[in-house]
Amino acid sequence: MIWVSSRWKILLMVAPAVVLFTMFVVYPVLYSVWFSFTKFQGFGTPEFIGFGNYAALGQDPFFWQALQNTVVILVVSLVLLIPLSFALALLLRRKIPGGGALRALVFGPAIIAPILAGLIWVFILDPKIGLINRLLAGIGVAPVQWIGGDTLTPYAISLVFIWSSIGFAMTIFYAGLQLLPGDVMEASALDGATGWQQLRFVTIPMMRETFAIVTVLLITNIFKIFELVYMLTGGGPVHRSETLVSYMYFVTFTNQQYGSGMAIAVIVTVLGAIVSAGYLALARRGRTA
């Protein structure tokens, strides 16, 4: 086997991937940014209006409602999902009967398409036909507006997202735990460290990179939530349960305001990058402190 060391040969091998990435990722992103500065309804010539779409979004109450819902889902999901998935990974790491089957069972929801996951949970959370309200009615409790209301909808969406993502996060944590050096754990045990002390001072610090990977992946997935909203509430009533992506879909393809829709897409991308970069910066500062 001949080792390819020539710079031109390496560039030639990488060029097809670079060209495809540029055509199908870089160019569409830049084109979307351009459209965000125009007024375009799908026909005719786009009219350049500068920051007009962004200014209009600043005065759009539905946009701010969608942003608020997205932030609630982000915070609730991260606060609950990361510790729960890590705890599951710790539990399933133990040698227990049927451990492999349990891991597969926990991972199961992660392979279900989001549109089907939303459909499943409609029959559980729907205020009229949902299983939970039927059970509550059986014990004389008034039905609760789990989805489609003013208050609980983003929390319900968070619940469904946690259910569908916990197996994915757990699998990454489980893989990270398997890579921990056994001699370090044995040395800490010989030094008299309890299980809690090993977890706090050895396991978690050694898995900071894994925590960072899981958190960034979850942040990007939360900012892309669309199918769950579409199936659970359709964004209603009156856009009260929209997320940024679902509202972007409505503005772009229902109202045919492509410029405004692309402006929302740019905002989603920037917010996702800022939140991810901010978390990574805090994690890096924690490692160096």
C-alpha positions in Angstrom: 0.0 0.0 0.0 1.4 3.4 -1.0 1.1 6.2 1.6 -0.4 9.3 0.0 1.7 12.2 1.2 1.5 14.5 -1.7 -0.5 17.7 -0.9 -2.1 17.7 -4.4 -3.2 14.1 -4.1 -4.8 14.8 -0.7 -6.6 17.9 -2.1 -7.8 15.8 -5.0 -9.2 13.2 -2.7 -10.9 15.8 -0.5 -12.2 18.0 -3.4 -15.4 15.9 -4.1 -16.6 16.1 -0.5 -15.8 19.9 -0.4 -17.7 20.5 -3.6 -20.7 18.6 -2.4 -20.7 20.3 1.0 -20.4 23.7 -0.7 -23.3 22.9 -3.1 -25.7 21.4 -0.6 -24.8 23.2 2.6 -22.8 26.4 2.2 -24.6 27.7 -0.8 -28.2 27.1 0.5 -27.2 28.7 3.9 -25.7 31.8 2.2 -28.7 32.0 -0.2 -31.1 31.9 2.8 -29.2 34.7 4.4 -29.6 36.7 1.2 -33.3 36.0 1.1 -33.7 37.2 4.7 -32.9 40.7 3.5 -35.6 40.6 0.7 -39.3 40.7 0.3 -40.3 37.6 -1.7 -43.6 35.6 -2.0 -42.4 32.8 -4.2 -42.9 34.5 -7.5 -41.5 37.5 -9.2 -38.2 39.1 -8.3 -37.0 39.4 -4.7 -37.1 43.0 -3.5 -34.1 44.0 -1.3 -35.4 45.6 1.9 -32.4 45.4 4.2 -33.2 44.6 7.8 -37.0 45.1 7.2 -37.9 41.5 7.9 -35.9 41.5 11.2 -37.5 44.7 12.3 -41.0 43.3 11.5 -40.2 40.1 13.5 -39.3 42.4 16.5 -42.8 43.6 16.5 -44.5 40.3 15.8 -46.0 38.9 19.1 -46.2 35.4 17.6 -42.5 35.4 17.0 -41.8 36.3 20.6 -44.2 33.6 21.7 -42.4 31.0 19.6 -39.1 32.2 21.0 -40.4 31.9 24.6 -41.7 28.4 24.0 -38.4 27.4 22.5 -36.5 28.7 25.5 -38.8 26.9 27.9 -38.3 23.6 26.0 -34.6 24.2 25.9 -34.2 24.8 29.6 -36.6 22.1 30.8 -35.2 19.5 28.5 -31.6 20.1 29.4 -32.2 20.4 33.1 -34.1 17.0 33.2 -32.6 15.1 30.3 -28.9 15.3 31.0 -29.0 14.0 34.6 -31.7 11.4 33.9 -29.8 10.0 30.9 -26.5 10.0 32.8 -28.2 8.2 35.8 -29.7 5.6 33.4 -26.2 5.0 31.9 -24.8 4.5 35.4 -27.6 2.1 36.3 -27.3 0.1 33.1 -23.6 -0.1 33.4 -24.0 -2.4 36.4 -24.1 -6.1 35.7 -27.8 -6.7 36.1 -29.9 -9.5 34.5 -31.3 -8.4 31.1 -29.1 -5.3 31.0 -28.7 -5.5 27.2 -32.5 -5.8 26.7 -33.0 -2.8 29.1 -30.6 -0.7 27.1 -32.3 -1.6 23.9 -35.7 -0.8 25.5 -34.5 2.6 26.7 -33.0 3.4 23.3 -36.2 2.3 21.5 -37.9 5.7 21.4 -34.8 7.3 19.7 -35.4 5.2 16.5 -39.0 6.3 16.2 -39.6 9.1 13.7 -40.5 12.3 15.5 -43.8 12.5 13.5 -44.8 9.1 14.9 -43.7 10.0 18.4 -45.9 13.0 18.2 -48.8 10.9 17.0 -48.3 8.4 19.9 -48.3 11.2 22.5 -51.5 12.8 21.0 -53.4 9.8 22.3 -51.8 10.3 25.7 -51.9 14.1 26.2 -54.9 15.2 24.1 -57.4 17.0 26.4 -60.4 15.3 24.9 -59.3 11.8 23.9 -56.0 11.5 25.8 -55.3 8.6 28.1 -54.1 10.8 31.0 -57.3 12.8 31.1 -59.4 9.6 30.8 -57.6 8.2 33.9 -58.1 11.5 35.7 -61.8 11.5 34.9 -62.0 7.9 36.3 -61.0 9.2 39.7 -63.1 12.3 39.5 -60.4 14.9 38.6 -61.2 17.6 36.1 -59.4 17.3 32.7 -56.2 19.2 32.2 -55.2 21.1 29.1 -51.9 19.3 28.6 -51.5 20.5 25.0 -53.1 23.3 23.1 -53.4 25.6 26.1 -51.7 28.7 27.3 -49.4 27.3 29.9 -48.6 23.6 29.8 -48.0 23.0 26.1 -44.2 23.8 26.0 -43.7 21.6 29.1 -45.6 18.8 27.4 -43.5 19.2 24.3 -40.4 19.0 26.5 -41.8 15.8 28.0 -42.2 14.2 24.6 -38.7 15.4 23.5 -37.2 13.9 26.7 -38.9 10.6 26.1 -37.7 10.4 22.5 -34.1 11.5 23.2 -33.2 10.0 26.6 -32.1 6.7 25.0 -29.8 8.6 22.5 -28.2 10.6 25.3 -28.0 7.5 27.6 -26.1 5.6 24.9 -23.5 8.3 24.5 -23.0 8.4 28.3 -22.8 4.6 28.5 -20.1 4.6 25.8 -18.2 7.3 27.7 -18.4 5.3 30.9 -17.1 2.2 29.2 -14.0 4.1 28.1 -13.0 5.2 31.6 -9.7 3.7 32.7 -10.3 0.9 35.2 -7.0 1.5 37.0 -8.1 5.0 38.0 -11.3 3.8 39.5 -9.5 1.0 41.3 -6.9 3.4 42.7 -9.6 5.8 44.0 -11.4 2.9 45.6 -8.1 1.8 47.3 -7.6 5.3 48.6 -10.9 5.0 50.4 -13.2 6.9 48.1 -16.9 6.1 48.4 -19.2 5.5 45.5 -20.5 9.0 45.6 -17.0 10.5 45.9 -15.9 8.4 42.9 -18.8 9.7 40.9 -18.3 13.4 41.9 -14.5 13.7 41.9 -13.4 11.0 39.3 -16.2 9.9 37.0 -17.9 13.2 36.2 -14.6 15.2 35.8 -13.2 12.6 33.4 -16.4 12.7 31.3 -16.6 16.4 30.8 -16.0 16.0 27.1 -18.9 13.5 26.9 -21.2 15.9 28.7 -20.2 18.7 26.3 -20.9 16.5 23.3 -24.3 15.4 24.6 -25.3 18.9 25.6 -24.4 20.4 22.2 -26.2 17.7 20.3 -29.3 18.2 22.4 -29.2 21.9 22.0 -29.1 21.6 18.2 -31.9 19.0 18.3 -34.1 21.2 20.4 -33.7 24.2 18.1 -34.9 21.9 15.3 -38.1 20.7 16.9 -40.9 20.8 14.3 -42.6 17.4 13.9 -43.6 17.1 17.6 -45.3 20.5 17.5 -46.9 19.8 14.1 -48.5 16.6 15.4 -49.3 17.6 19.0 -50.9 21.0 18.4 -50.2 22.2 14.9 -48.9 25.4 16.5 -52.3 26.3 17.8 -54.4 27.7 19.2 -53.5 31.0 17.6 -49.8 30.2 17.4 -49.6 29.9 21.2 -47.7 26.6 21.0 -45.3 27.5 18.1 -41.6 26.9 18.3 -39.2 29.0 16.2 -38.9 26.3 13.5 -42.7 25.5 13.4 -43.4 29.3 13.1 -40.8 29.6 10.4 -42.6 26.9 8.5 -45.9 28.7 8.9 -44.5 32.0 7.8 -42.6 30.6 4.8 -45.0 28.0 3.3 -48.4 29.0 4.6 -48.2 32.8 4.5 -45.6 32.6 1.6 -43.4 35.2 3.2 -40.1 33.7 2.2 -38.0 36.6 3.3 -39.5 36.6 6.8 -39.2 32.9 7.0 -35.6 33.0 6.1 -35.0 35.7 8.7 -36.4 33.3 11.3 -34.1 30.6 10.0 -31.1 32.8 10.3 -32.1 33.8 13.9 -32.5 30.1 14.8 -29.1 29.3 13.4 -27.4 32.2 15.2 -29.2 31.4 18.5 -28.2 27.8 18.3 -24.6 28.7 17.6 -24.5 31.2 20.4 -26.0 28.8 23.0 -23.7 26.0 22.0 -20.6 28.2 21.9 -21.5 29.7 25.2 -21.9 26.3 26.8 -18.6 25.1 25.4 -16.8 28.2 26.6 -18.2 27.7 30.1 -17.2 24.0 30.0 -13.7 25.0 28.8 -13.4 27.5 31.6 -14.4 24.9 34.1 -11.7 22.6 33.0 -9.0 25.2 33.3 -10.2 26.6 36.6 
